[in-house]
Amino acid sequence: MIGLSRRDRRVSRGAFAGVLVLLGNTAGSASAQGGPPSATAAGYPNRPIRLVAPFPPGGSSDLIARVLGQKLGEGLPQPVIVDNRPGAGSNLGTQIAARAAPDGYTLLITSVTNAINATLFRDPGYDLLRDFASISRVAIGPTALVVHPSVQASSVGDLIRLARAQPGRLNFGSGGNGTPSHISGVMFAHMAKVEITHVPYKGTGQSVNDLLAGNIQLIFASMPVVVQHIKTGRLRALAVTGAQRTSLSPELPTVAESGIPGYAFESWWALVTNAGVPAAVLSRLNAETRRALDSAEVRARFAEMGLESLPGTAAELDAFTRAEIERLGRIVRETRMRAE
């Protein structure tokens, strides 16, 4: 099966202890803490910190970056300013962050998209493991299968029957090549044995706008960007893509429950900076990030968006990133997913 097994789901939530020893001896990996051991964080930060979100405003990465950035700024003596750099399915913004000075003043929100792109693109313009230093995982959450109200489907089964009756005529939007909304749709078509047409946008927010306008028929979107439209009835949610139902909308079945056994996919986000940043600065950033993610305020904001806060260590993020690149690479190859 292409979807996450029970074991895969446990792995995706961080059960990587067995790999950590190997990672600690890998030169040049994302686990590199940068700088000499004697480096200190004295005087850091003494100017604003840039947090690159490689998608347009209004999408999940942007919303998460703003919640986290605001809270980080409360614990640091300088503000954390979100810098949206969309394009090429997150590759453009990630390239910009990779080329910044390794001084701790440029952070990047990475996501499942970056792990997908490691296989989807022959050369995304960066190496996620070599060019970045891990800080912490940030959040995880399901995406929702959502249709325009004009679509004659009130369940996943209805949608599958409609797609089989009209091969290629149903268009699903995504936030761009390699994004969770893209791979979720490809997995759905592959496992349901239907033909639906992919329409990539520069960000999930833009695909949601076109769905609201009725220009496309469905999307697989992370909960933060669609939950309000679902509540108001402007969009109709058929299912969530995770292995379990979400507490945000517990009445929504999973795709697996709805007729595609084994289907499961969750989005995740993490925080990194450049490889070569001094170890003491990385330690300070990890501590402040964990404090922010552990706060009742951030946990509540994330819960409102259907997300789970996931503070952790840099080593845990290293292992998680490697495992996700391998797991998602298999999905890309098995579904013959293409960058369109």
N, C-alpha and C positions, 0 to 999 in steps of 0.2 A: 504494500500500500504506500501511496505517496504521502499521505497525511502523517502527522505525528503519532507515534505509538505512545502508550503510557510511559514507557521508558524514555522516549525522546522528550516527552513533556517534562519529566523530572530533570533531564539533562538541561533543557532550556531554562529551567528555573535555578540552575547553578550548581548541580551536583557534579563538580568537576575536580574533586579533591585529588583523584588519582592521577591527574595530568599535571598538577601544579609543580611537582618536583622536576619533571622534564622541562617545563617552561622556564624554570628559574635558571637553567643552564644554556638557554638559547640566546646567543648574541644577536643584537639588532632587532629583537622582537619587540612587540608592544609592551612587554613587561620590563624593558629597559627603563630604569628610573632616571637616566640622564645624569649629567654633572658628576663631579667628584664627591666622595663621601663627606668631605669637609664642608661642602656648600651649605649655606644657611638661608633661611627665609627672612632674615633681618631686612627690614625696609620694604618687603614685598607685601602687597602691591602699593606702589606710590603713584599710580595713574590708573585710569579706568581700564577694565578688562573687557575684551571683545569676545562675545559668544556667538560663533557662526552657526546659523541654522540654514542648512543647504536646500531649503524649500521656501516658497513664497509665504507671505503672511496669511494666516487663517488656517493653515494645515496643522497636523498633529505635532510635527517637530517644532514649529513656531510656537504653538500654544505651550508645549512642555518647556521649551527654552525660556519663555517669558515667566512662567511660574517659578522655575528653578533659578533663573537669573536674578529675579527680584529678591528671592530669599537669600541667595548667596551674597548679594550686595548688602544685606542687613548684617551679615557676620564679618564681612571684610571692610577695611577702611576706604574702599573705593567702589564705585558702582560697576555692575556687570551689564554691558549694553549688548542687546541682541542685534546681530547683523545678518539680515536675510540675504543669502546669495544663491538663488535658485538656478537650475539649469542642468541638463544632461542627467536627469534622474539622480540628483544629489552629487554627481561627480564634480561639477564646477565648483561649488562651495567647498567641497572636501579638498580639492586641489589647492584652492586659495589658502585654506587653513594649513595644509601640509607644507606650503612654501613660506609660512610666516616664521619669524625669528623664534628660536627655542628659548623663550624667556618667561613663559607662563602668562603672557598677556593676550594670547589667542587660544580660546577653547573652542571645541567643536562638539555639537550634538550629532553623534553617529546613530545609526539605526539598522534594523534588519536589511534595509535597502543596500547599505554598504557591503554587508556580507553577501548578498545576492550578486552585487555588481562584480565581486571578485572573480566570479565564474562567467557571468553573463557577458562582460566586456573583456576583450582580449587585453586591452590596456586602459583601465579607467583613469590613468594619470596619477596614480598614487598606489602605495602598498599599505593596506590598512594595518598590517602587523609591523612593518618596518618603519613607517614614517610617523607613527603616533605612539604616545605613551598613555597608558590607561590611567583613568582616575577612578571611575566607579560606574557600575550600571545605574540606571535611573528609573526606568519604568517598564512594565509589560502589560499588554492588554489585547483583547480580541478585536478583529474587524467585524463589521456587520455587512451582510448581503442586503442591499437596499435597492428598491425599484421606484420608478416614477409611478404615481397613482394611476396613470392611464394604462399601465401594463396589466393585462388580465391574468394576474397571478397573485394568489394570497398565501402561497406556500412554496417551498423549494420544489416539491413534486410538480406543482402547476407550472413553475418556471421551466423545469426540465422538459415537460411535455410541449410547452410553447416553443422552446428552442428547437426541439426535434421537428416540429411542424414547420418551422421557418429557419432552416439552416443559414447561418451567417447574417440574419437580418436583425438580430438583437445586438446592440452595441454596448459594451461595457467600458466605462472610463476608468482611468488610473491617474495617479500622480506622476507618472512617467515610467520609463523603462526601468525594470528592476525594483520598483517600489512594492510594498506589501500588497497594494491594491492590484498590481499587475500580476504578481505571482499567485495571489489568491484566485483571480479569475482564470488563469491558465490551469491551475490545479483543478478548479471546478469543471472546466470544459473537458479536461483530460479524464477525470474520474467519472463524470456523468456521461461521457461519450456524446457531447453536443458540440456544435460549432457556433461560437459567439465571436464577435469582432472587437478587437482591442482598439481603443482610441486613447492614446497617451496625451497627457497634459503636462504643464510645467509644475504642477502641484496638485495635491488632493483637493484643496479649496476650489480650484478652477473646475475640476471635474464635478464637484458637488453643485457648483453654480449652473453648469450645463445640464445636469440631471434635473435640478429644480425647474429649469426652463423647458424641459422635455426634449432637449436635443439629443440625449442619449437615454437608454432605457434602464440601465442598472450600473451599480458600482459596488465594489468591495472596499469600504472605507472604514478607517479606524473610528472608534466610537466618539472621541472628542469632537470631531468635525460634523457629525450627523445627528447626535443625540437630540439636540433641540428641534431639528426638522422632523424627526420621528415623533417627538412628543406633540408637536403642533399639527401633525397629519399631512405636512407638505411632502413627506416621503414615507414610503411603506417599507418597514424592515421585515424580512422573511426569516432570517436566522443570524446567528453569530458563528464565526469561524473557529473559535477556540474549542478545545476538547471538553470544556465545561461551560455551562451557562454563565452569563455575567450578572452580578448583583445589581447592576444599573438597570437592566431590563430582564428580570428573571423569567418573564413569560415567553421570551424568545427562545426557541429551540436551537440547538446546534445544527450545523449543516449535516453532521454525521447522523444525528437523530432523525433528520428529515429525508433520509433516503440515499446518502452517500457514505456508507460505513468507512471509517478510517480517515475521513477528511478532518484535518485539524491544522490550524495555522494561527499564530499569534504574532503581533508586532512587538518590537522592543526598541528601547532607546538607551544610549549610554553617553558618558562624558569623557572626552579625551583631550589631550593637548599634544604639542609637538614632541617627537623623540629628541632627547638631549636636554630637556628642561631639568634643572638641578633637582636632586632627590628631595631636598628639604622643601622646595616649592611644591612638588608633587604631593608630598605628605600633607602640607597645609591645605592644598586644594581638596585632597581626599577627605580630610577631617571636616572641612567646611561643607562639602557636598553631602557627606553622611549626616551631618547635623541638620542640614536643610531638608533632606529627604525623610529624616526621622521626625520632623516637626509635625505637630497635629495639623497645622495649617496646610502644608503641602500635601499631606496624606489625604486630607479632606478634599482639596482641590482636584487631586488626581482621581479620587473615588467618584467625584461628580462627572468626570470624563470617562469613567469605566476603566481606569487604570489602577495598577498596583505599584506602589513605591518600592524600589529595590535597592536600597543602599548596600554597599559592599566594598570589598578591597580591590586594589588594582590587579592583584594576582587572579582573583575570581573573574574579573572582566577579561583578562588575557585568555584564560582557559575557555571562557564562554565564547569569545570571538572566534577562536580557532575552531571550536566545535561547530559553531553556526556556519562558518565558511564551508566546512566539510559537508554538513547536513544539507544546507541549501544548494550547494553545488550539485549534489546528487539529484535534487528536485529539478534544477535547471536542465541537467542533462537528460533525465528521464522524460520530461515533458517537451524536450526540444524547444525550450523557451528561447525567443529571439529578441534582440534589441531592435525595435521597429522605428 
